[in-house]
């Protein structure tokens, strides 16, 4: 597979969503009776480090997902999380809990070719909804590596169409 990917030019886009925990920090990995290891920030960091891919956009959508930023942030990565390390994801109702951030972020990506602009759109919409419904702010987080720049100068992290 690595022969198809140019690790110096291509960008990995990884979107992970699950239930999250804060003590200790992990994403729940469960599959009806299978004994699976929970995904911790350190395990995800190690898995990504085992690849030759230099440039990464990582989105973690889970309660307490901000706890993944310290492990995943580096000069060549954009890390976006659905909440701060000490908060649950935004939820208007329990039924919407797992779908609100992914839906709003996905909708925002359809409106802009920029991951950072999509984050800002989704973050603003989440904050407005939380305020209107009297919910505790989830405060989505973003860490932009210094070698990534939204408008060039480093790796371009805007969506581009290849011909």
Secondary structure, 3 states (H helix, E strand, C coil): CCCCCCCCCCEEEEEEECCEEECCEEECCCECCECCCCECHHHHHHHHHCCCCCEEEEEEECCCHHHHHHHHCCCCEEEEECCCCCCCCCCCCHHHCCCHHHHHHHHHHHHCCEHHHHHHHHHHHHHHHHHHCCCCCCCCEEEECCCEECCCCCEECECCCCC
